[in-house]
Amino acid sequence: MYSWPLQKIHVSWLVASWCVGVVVGAIWVIMLPFGMFAGMGWLFLGFVLLLPIVKTQRRWMTVLALISGVSVGLWRGSAGQVGLEKYEQLIGQSVTLSGRVLEDPDIDKRGQTVLRLSDLVFSEYELPGNIWVVTKKTDVVRRSDRVTVSGKMTEGFGSFVGAIYRAEIEQVERPVPGDVAVGVRDWFAERVRTHIPDPEASLGLGYLLGLRRALPPGLVEALQIAGLTHVIVASGYNLTILVRLSRRLFVRVSKYLAMVSSTAMILAFMAVTGLSPSMSRAGLVAGLSLAAWYYGRKIHPLVLLPLAAAITLLVNPQFGWNDLGWQLSFAAFAGVIILAPLLQRYFFGDKEPGAIRQVAGETLSAQIFTLPLLVMAFGMMSNVALLANVLILPLVPLAMLLVFLAGIFATVPLLGAVIAAPTTWLLSYMVWVAEWLAGQSWAQMEVNISWWIVAFVYALLSLAVWWMVRATGYRLRDSNVVK
């Protein structure tokens, strides 16, 4: 009993403990005064606490690693808070400021344009953080444009430190050459629309490129009710399909070529879709999983999850400040890489799952892990999500491939039209399924829960995972998201 804390432990678990501490510290800081731990001494303390771990790794050192991570997380979170106090003077005031469009603009239910602005400048002073801007202006605004807006500043929400809901756009500046990836994406989207009509073309571009702005509001609402929004936004699901396809295609030639092509796919997809919280997580997890596969290593999900979370928060601690997209991204990934393989092993044994069973299992697992957060945030639960995903998700990779080919061969006589025909039929089927299921009176129901119920549900899920690990003997270390 007394020797257990002194037993040796694999260094990966100390890394996981340190990363958990970073996540806790970076998120905890929002409950503390601005900049309280911004001094470099906290960062220095965090690394000093790691010195004993360099010589030897013992079980009791997980506590030391955790404390070290908390210290570093508090420092990074506080450093990210410096300057946010300036917004207290702007709340309730009419302001004019400029900022860079961080992600692709969205269109809300009222037909208004929604912008997320970063790199803010107010009265020649730089402001930290991001703000949420809603404007009636429908002129083309693209990601990376610099816009000047005016309106009444109100309190923000989630990771947004402020919001302007009735903004007027005073000026739009597009850098030269600007965001080249966005230009290439929009050029490709126009080629796809040469032979494929809307909304089918927009749905296919949502699958392939995460481009959903052109989708009709009615279809967007239907996809939300049917629990299919995750496949029309830039997400880990889309990226996983592309990486798996690239790896399996080129691994027959050489492992090195599969690694290079898959890495290029990750970088290209992130460049096209932008570095949203969910895409930052997806790209990082896919890259780490790909590197582990290439070097013949295995990363336990309970190590990979906190590692990816810590890295994203060290880069931008605002991701952890009530950013629902960041939370859902990690919850979904936990479901796919932890719960899904356990369910397959528990109910079907050692038999490898087919495409449909794998998609159904991963979809169900991701929805189980994200459902508590979604219900708490929106007060609604989809009753048709599983059916919709089973009917549509197995066909998404084929749809992505056909949309890609339709764009590549759009201007080739006859061939472009030949490829576009089955692409349109497939996408029309998907539109029909989403709209038909969403139109059912029982498609969704209203449910209101509090945070302690969410915590209780996740505790039950953790207990269920522990039970299935014991019952099946499955090694979670063997699961890899890119395989």
NORJOQUI-V186421 format. One record per helix or strand of 3 or more residues. SS is the DSSP state (helix for helix, strand for strand). FROM is the first residue (numbers start at 1). TO is the last residue. If there is no record, write none. Layout:
SS & FROM & TO
SS & FROM & TO
//
This chain:
helix & 4 & 6
helix & 11 & 31
helix & 40 & 48
helix & 51 & 55
helix & 61 & 81
helix & 84 & 90
strand & 94 & 101
strand & 113 & 122
strand & 125 & 127
strand & 130 & 135
strand & 146 & 152
strand & 160 & 173
helix & 180 & 192
helix & 200 & 209
helix & 217 & 225
helix & 229 & 231
helix & 236 & 250
helix & 255 & 273
helix & 277 & 294
helix & 301 & 315
helix & 317 & 320
helix & 324 & 348
helix & 355 & 378
strand & 380 & 382
helix & 385 & 408
helix & 415 & 438
strand & 444 & 446
helix & 451 & 472
helix & 476 & 478
//
